[in-house]
Structure formats: C-alpha cells, structure tokens
Amino acid sequence: QVQLQESGGGSVQSGGSLRLSCIVSGYTDINYSIAWFRQAPGKQREGVAAIDANPRAIYAASVEGRFTISRDNDKNTAWLQMNSLEPEDTAMYFCATADRVHVETLFAGRLRTIKWGRGLQVAVSS
C-alpha cells in the first residue's frame, strides 16, 4: 500500500522561503512520479510541480523560477523548495504520487490511481 508522509509548511512573510518534504513508501521500485498540488480557499486544486525518476521536472507557470522540486530515490523522498513566496502562494499543499506515469499525466491531477497526502498549510503574509 502506497503511503505519503508530508512535513514542512507553516507561515512566512512575503519574500520568504519554505521547504516541503514528502516521504513515499510502498513502491517496489523507483518508477513513480511525485507531484505537489495546492488548493487555496475558494479555488480549484492546481498542480504546482511534478518530477519523475529520471529526474525530469515540470512546473506551473506561476511558480517557475521560484519553486524547485527534487527527489532522492534512495530515500524515497521528494522536496518542494519554495523561494520568494508571495501571498498568492497561500494554500493547502498536497503531495501526490502515481506509478509509471509521465509527469505531465500526474500533473494534470485527474488519474484515479493518484495517491494523495493529507496536506500541509502554507500561509504567506504581506
């Protein structure tokens, strides 16, 4: 059974940084993709960044150049380093994973086989 354990998040002032972590367990190999999504109050969930085992990463346009997704296959862990945070980045952030899919497919967020974390609150004040 695939499980996700998220950590990090919190409150920061505009321009600050935070790092989110996601430990993935239950896979038998590294051929899975990991992504971060976020959902702000009153808004739809959106993909933030995704990475596969190569690793190859993709980003939402709104975070490109500010956020970096990375992973360590030996540690089954992925991180989302968030720099130059803005109030618009305030949201609940969710780690997600799917097995043997392209990052674009996971990033779209519609696969029924996606496993989701419980979410972390990120609050950025101006």
N, C-alpha and C positions, 0 to 999 in steps of 0.2 A: 504494500500500500504506500503510495507516494504521499509524503507529507512535507509541509513547508514551515519553517520556523523563522519568523521575521524579527528583527531588532533594529533599534535606532529610532529616528524620528524625534519629534519634540518641537520646541518653539525657538524661533530665532528672529533676529531683526533683519530687515531688508538689506541685502548685500552679503549676508552671512552664508555659512555652509553647514550642511548636514550630510551624514552618510548612513544609508540604509543597508542592512545586511539580510540575506536570505539563505538559510541552510536547507538544502534539498536532500531528502532521504527516501529510500525505497526503490530507486532505479538500480538496474543491474549493470548498466554501462553509462557512458557519458553522452550518449547521442540524444540528449534532450535539450530543448531550448528553455531559456528563462526570460521572463519579462517583468517589467514594473508597469502597473497601471495606476491611475489616480481618479478619484471622484470627488469633486467639490460639491458643497451643498447646492441642491437645485440643478445640478448639471449631470450630463451623462458621463459614464466612465470612459476614460480615454487612455490609449496606450502612450506610455512615456518613452520607454526604451526596451529593446529586446536583444538577446545575444544567443548565438548557438555555440556548439562545442569547438568550432574551428580556432579561435572565436571570430565571428563576424557579428557586428552590431549595427542596429538602426535606431534612429531617434525621431521623436516628434519634432516638428519644425520649431515649436515654441521653446524647446529645451536644448536644441543643438548648440554646441559650443559652451554650454553652462553645466550640463549634466554628463557624467560618464558612467556607463555600465561596464562592469568587468566580472570575471569569474575565475575561480580556481578549481579546476576539475578534480584535483587530488583532495581538496577539502569539501567538494560538493557545495560550494558557497558562491553566491553572486553578491555584488555590491552595486549600489547606486550612489555615486558621489555627486552631490548637488551643490554647486557653487553659484555665487551671485544670485541668491534666492530673491524672489520678488513676492509681494503679497498675492499675486495671481497664482503662485505655486501652492498656496494653502489648499490642502485636500487630504483625504484619506488615501494612503498609498498601499497598493496591494502587490505582493509578489505572486507570480503565476508561472506555471510550467506545463509543457506538453512534450510528449515523447516523439522523436523522429519527425519533426515538422520544421519547415523553413521558418526563419524568424519573422518573415512577413505574415505568415499564416497565424502564428501565435499573436503577433502584434495586433492583428485585426480583432482579436478578442472574441470570436464567435464560435470557436471549436467547442463541441460538447465535452471533449476529453480534457479540457484545461482543468488543472488543479489550482486552486486559489488559496492564498494565505488569508489570515484573519484581518490584516490591515494594520497600518500604523498611521497615526495622526501627525501631520506636518503643518505647523502654523507659522506663517511669516508675517510679522508686523511691520508697518511702515514707520 
